[in-house]
Amino acid sequence: MGHLLPRYVPVFILAISLAPAFASSPTEQIQETIEQVLTVVNNSAQSDEPDRKRQLRETLMPRFDWTEMAKQTLGKHWDAAAARQDEFVSAFSEFLGNSYAGKIGSYKDEKIVYLTEAVNNDQAQVKTKIVSGKGEPTAITYQMHRLDGDWKIYDVVVEDISLVVNFRSQFSRILAKGGIDNLLRQLKEKELTSK
């Protein structure tokens, strides 16, 4: 499969996944989390790679609304997969969680600029810019909603490219050829790419 997003995107998706519960706004959660990510990266020499990935995964999984992301990536196919929805959510979250945790080590030397935050009831959009010393700034927008009193991520948009929309397109092609069984097999066997 082709690249879905620039390869550094998973790092920033993971970056916001570690937001502490005490942060009151979506932007504060992102700021606090990026500081935690930097700490993890800077202290990476103190733990082996499997242990570091395990710690990152343990914090990554609760930050996303995996059910909402999975539902949106399946789009019109969600209802048709009613009997397999739980299995799909599990496979999808495992696939992305492992992928992003494995890429966290590339988070170095970027500067995050927080641009705007828009909150409308239980929906939020946080716009940021990543400034790297080696290239043009990259716009990252986090789509979040409040769930059980906490802000959860359900999409990340990088330079106007939505993670959810890209997966929906890729999954639709797979479903058209082999149905939900084929999609689940590819997710579980890591035949897809989240880059």
C-alpha positions, 0 to 999 in steps of 0.5 A, a space after each residue: 500500500 502507498 504512504 498515507 501521511 508523511 512518516 513523522 506524523 505518527 510521532 505527533 499523533 503519539 505526542 498528543 496521546 499521552 495527555 494527562 487527565 488534569 489538563 483542562 483544555 485540548 491545547 493544554 493536553 497537547 502541550 503537556 503531552 509533548 513535554 512528556 514525549 520529549 522526556 521519554 525520548 531524552 531518557 530513552 537510553 535508560 530503558 531498552 527498546 521493547 520496554 520503552 515501546 511498552 510504556 508508550 503503548 500503555 499511555 497511547 491506547 487510552 488517549 484515542 477514541 479508537 471506536 470512533 476512529 474505527 467507525 469513521 475509517 470504515 464509513 458506510 461499511 461500519 453497519 455492514 460489519 456489525 458482527 465484527 465491529 469489536 474485532 475490527 476496533 481491536 485490530 485497528 487500535 493494535 495496528 496503529 498503536 504498535 506502529 506509532 509507538 515504534 516510531 517515537 524515537 524519531 521525535 527530535 529537534 522539532 519546535 511546536 507552535 500552538 496556533 488556535 483552539 476552537 471548542 464548540 460544546 464537546 468538539 474541539 479543533 487544535 491547530 499547531 505548526 511543527 517547525 523543523 530546522 530541516 524543512 518547511 513548517 508543517 500544519 497539524 490539526 487535531 480533531 478531538 471530542 470530549 468523552 467521559 470528561 476527557 478529550 479524545 482524539 478521533 482524527 489528525 489532519 496534516 497539511 489538509 490530509 486527514 488520517 481517517 479519510 486516508 484510511 477510509 479510502 484504503 479500507 474501502 478498496 480492500 473491502 471491495 476486493 475481499 470483505 471484512 475478513 480480508 481487511 482484518 487479516 491485513 491489519 493483524 498481519 501488518 500488511 498495511 502501512 500507516 506511514 
